[in-house]
Amino acid sequence: MGLQVFTAGTPLRSCVANGDLLYCGGSNGNIFVFSISGAEDSKREDTGAGFQALATLLGHYEAVSCMVVDSSSGSGASLFSGSYDNTIRQWELASGSYECVRILKGHLDAIKCLEIDRRAGWLCSGSRDQTVRCWKLEDGTPAAVLEVGAMVNSLAVMHSRRLLFVGCSPVTQDDAVTGTHTLLGVDLKGLAKAYEHFHAHCQQQYESRRLRLDVNAVRRAKKSGVAHRKALQDHHQRLVADQLAAQPQRPPPEVNEADPEEEPYEPEAPQPDMTFVEEQMALVQAELEEQSRLMKELNQADTQAKLSKYATELLQQPLILRRTEVAKLQPIKLAPQLASVLSVAADDDVIYSATADAVTKQSLHNGVLRL
């Protein structure tokens, strides 16, 4: 088969192949899907010569700078695309619908590169905002943020040794002279362990706050029950007093002063209408129970809102590592690059780093990198 040419109508900034499909990211934010199987069959209706256009994925509004395919998910393959609009989009590939199922936000500048650590189940993204972010593949929640202190151009994972290599452009004069922050090697295993400890601590804080909310809810319920009973007692006393006050006063009978044996008059104590009192108390009881029910629902809604807030603040917050802390996760010393590292690639025990005018190969033997 000869050279195959296709046109997309816009400059292409990135591409990735998965099986017989080719995904190309355009400068206009569109992702073009081409089939490359049977490209030599001239009877097919092709775009250019040999590529069949299948779909165009719309969503990004700036250039698509990087893409990576994840085939490890049990629900099927997914395409992740990074863009100059500072977002990452996840596209479903299994059904052929190419639906955008998730948008990952957090970077503050253009996203330049994506890589996948399948052991940890993380998607790693590098950006010009001088950070590398790790996202959980299962739900897209952020796991870790590495502040590397330099604009990130490229990422590469050495799966055999669980190392993440980061190629950067220096942002300070010292970095440009020494080349100390242009090529980094991060221990992914150590990073995953640090995240586990961090997540366990956040889980403890969440459970502590949830227990505190439960205790406060019990206290409110007891206080509400006491107030309920006190309100019933007060209302019963008021009803009885009102009934007694409303009864007419009977005039005393005439006294026969000539009859000395006649007993002195003693007025009868007034009796309230207890049937009326019980009817009114039943209405008050029903009203108070309805108020208690509404208050309980409001308290439950408030508790759920606070739990949701705590879950966002604690369970979904990423582990943030400053530049000095990232340095502690670098188990090997890499040869300094005195120019911006534009691209990195890793294969078994070999790491390649490319600058504008050279490609450097470093081999890892017994934990030591050699040129």
FENBELDA-V760073 format. One record per backbone hydrogen bond with DSSP energy under -0.5 kcal/mol. CO is the residue of the C=O (numbers start at 1). NH is the residue of the N-H. If there is no record, write none. Layout:
co=CO nh=NH
co=CO nh=NH
This chain:
co=5 nh=49
co=11 nh=27
co=14 nh=25
co=16 nh=23
co=18 nh=21
co=20 nh=36
co=20 nh=37
co=21 nh=18
co=22 nh=34
co=23 nh=16
co=24 nh=26
co=24 nh=32
co=25 nh=13
co=25 nh=14
co=26 nh=29
co=26 nh=64
co=29 nh=60
co=30 nh=26
co=31 nh=57
co=32 nh=24
co=32 nh=34
co=33 nh=54
co=33 nh=55
co=34 nh=22
co=35 nh=52
co=36 nh=39
co=38 nh=41
co=40 nh=42
co=41 nh=44
co=44 nh=46
co=46 nh=48
co=47 nh=51
co=49 nh=5
co=51 nh=47
co=51 nh=53
co=52 nh=35
co=55 nh=33
co=56 nh=58
co=57 nh=31
co=60 nh=59
co=63 nh=65
co=63 nh=84
co=66 nh=82
co=68 nh=80
co=69 nh=71
co=70 nh=78
co=73 nh=76
co=77 nh=93
co=77 nh=94
co=78 nh=70
co=79 nh=91
co=80 nh=68
co=81 nh=89
co=82 nh=65
co=82 nh=66
co=83 nh=86
co=83 nh=111
co=86 nh=106
co=87 nh=83
co=88 nh=104
co=89 nh=81
co=89 nh=91
co=90 nh=101
co=90 nh=102
co=91 nh=79
co=92 nh=98
co=93 nh=96
co=99 nh=92
co=99 nh=101
co=102 nh=90
co=103 nh=105
co=104 nh=88
co=110 nh=112
co=110 nh=128
co=113 nh=126
co=115 nh=124
co=116 nh=118
co=117 nh=121
co=117 nh=122
co=121 nh=137
co=122 nh=117
co=122 nh=124
co=123 nh=135
co=124 nh=115
co=125 nh=133
co=126 nh=112
co=126 nh=113
co=127 nh=130
co=127 nh=152
co=130 nh=148
co=130 nh=149
co=131 nh=127
co=132 nh=146
co=133 nh=125
co=134 nh=143
co=134 nh=144
co=135 nh=123
co=136 nh=140
co=141 nh=136
co=143 nh=319
co=144 nh=134
co=145 nh=147
co=145 nh=321
co=146 nh=132
co=146 nh=148
co=151 nh=169
co=154 nh=167
co=156 nh=158
co=156 nh=165
co=157 nh=159
co=158 nh=161
co=158 nh=162
co=158 nh=163
co=162 nh=188
co=162 nh=189
co=163 nh=158
co=163 nh=165
co=164 nh=186
co=165 nh=156
co=166 nh=184
co=167 nh=153
co=167 nh=154
co=168 nh=341
co=169 nh=151
co=172 nh=176
co=173 nh=177
co=174 nh=178
co=175 nh=179
co=179 nh=182
co=179 nh=337
co=182 nh=168
co=184 nh=166
co=186 nh=164
co=186 nh=188
co=187 nh=191
co=188 nh=192
co=189 nh=193
co=190 nh=194
co=191 nh=195
co=192 nh=196
co=193 nh=197
co=194 nh=198
co=195 nh=199
co=196 nh=200
co=197 nh=201
co=198 nh=202
co=199 nh=203
co=200 nh=204
co=201 nh=205
co=202 nh=206
co=203 nh=207
co=204 nh=208
co=205 nh=209
co=206 nh=210
co=207 nh=211
co=208 nh=212
co=209 nh=213
co=210 nh=214
co=211 nh=215
co=212 nh=216
co=213 nh=217
co=214 nh=218
co=215 nh=219
co=216 nh=220
co=217 nh=221
co=218 nh=222
co=219 nh=223
co=220 nh=224
co=221 nh=225
co=222 nh=226
co=223 nh=227
co=224 nh=228
co=225 nh=229
co=226 nh=230
co=227 nh=231
co=228 nh=232
co=229 nh=233
co=230 nh=234
co=231 nh=235
co=232 nh=236
co=233 nh=237
co=234 nh=238
co=235 nh=239
co=236 nh=240
co=237 nh=241
co=238 nh=242
co=239 nh=243
co=240 nh=244
co=241 nh=245
co=242 nh=246
co=243 nh=247
co=244 nh=247
co=248 nh=250
co=255 nh=257
co=256 nh=259
co=258 nh=260
co=259 nh=262
co=272 nh=274
co=273 nh=277
co=274 nh=278
co=275 nh=279
co=276 nh=280
co=277 nh=281
co=278 nh=282
co=279 nh=283
co=280 nh=284
co=281 nh=285
co=282 nh=286
co=283 nh=287
co=284 nh=288
co=285 nh=289
co=286 nh=290
co=287 nh=291
co=288 nh=292
co=289 nh=293
co=290 nh=294
co=291 nh=295
co=292 nh=296
co=293 nh=297
co=294 nh=298
co=295 nh=299
co=296 nh=300
co=297 nh=301
co=298 nh=302
co=299 nh=303
co=300 nh=304
co=301 nh=305
co=302 nh=306
co=303 nh=307
co=304 nh=308
co=305 nh=309
co=306 nh=310
co=307 nh=311
co=308 nh=312
co=309 nh=313
co=310 nh=314
co=310 nh=315
co=311 nh=315
co=311 nh=316
co=318 nh=320
co=319 nh=145
co=319 nh=321
co=320 nh=322
co=321 nh=147
co=322 nh=326
co=323 nh=327
co=324 nh=328
co=326 nh=329
co=327 nh=330
co=329 nh=187
co=329 nh=331
co=332 nh=334
co=336 nh=338
co=340 nh=342
co=343 nh=354
co=345 nh=352
co=347 nh=350
co=349 nh=364
co=350 nh=347
co=351 nh=362
co=352 nh=345
co=353 nh=360
co=354 nh=342
co=354 nh=343
co=358 nh=355
co=360 nh=353
co=362 nh=351
co=363 nh=365
co=363 nh=370
co=365 nh=368
co=368 nh=365
co=370 nh=363
